[in-house]
Amino acid sequence: MLIPMSKKHTPRPDGLAYSTNKDFFNDYPAEEATETLAESKQKLRVKLDTKQRAGKVVTLVEGFSGTNDDLEALGKKLKTKCGAGGSAKEGLILIQGDYKEKVVLWLREWGYVLTK
């Protein structure tokens, strides 16, 4: 099994890494969710993290399954509620600061399922 070096570049299932063939056509489709699961079917995890952030605490929301637009919309809604900055990409929502308890309450209010 190949382990990707970074999260941005995932290996192809057929094992091809590089081709010198000038006629090669990359027909491997990118994996992207076409629709977002309902809130009651989402299984999100909320945790605090300080890794590679110079000791600063961030609240992480993991496990979102859906389109990038819906992920960014949920991230914006949470950042607005917390009054903090952050980002939303690759199925993760980062909120700068320790807002774990508030985020858990809001997500449950909005119908999301939280796992440990």
C-alpha positions, 0 to 999 in steps of 0.5 A, a space after each residue: 500500500 502506498 502512503 501519500 507524502 502529503 494530503 494534496 497528492 493522493 496516489 492513483 489506485 493503478 499505481 502509476 506515478 509518472 509517464 514519459 509517453 507523450 500520448 498519455 492521457 490522464 483519464 483518472 477522475 478526481 474524487 470529489 463528493 457530488 452531493 452533501 449528506 444530510 445533517 443527521 447522516 454526517 458523523 463529525 468529530 470536534 477536537 482541540 489541536 496545537 500540532 504545528 501551530 506554534 503552541 496556539 490552540 485551534 478547534 478542529 471539526 473533522 469528518 464532513 462529507 460533501 461538496 466544498 461549497 457546503 463545507 465552506 458554508 458550514 465553516 463560515 457559519 461556525 467562524 461567524 458564531 465564534 467571532 474567530 478566524 479559520 479555514 475550511 478545506 479537505 473535509 476539515 474546518 479549523 477555527 482559531 481558538 478554544 471553542 470546542 464546547 460552543 461548536 459542539 452545542 451549535 452542531 447538535 442544535 443544527 442536527 449534526 451527529 457527533 462522534 468521539 
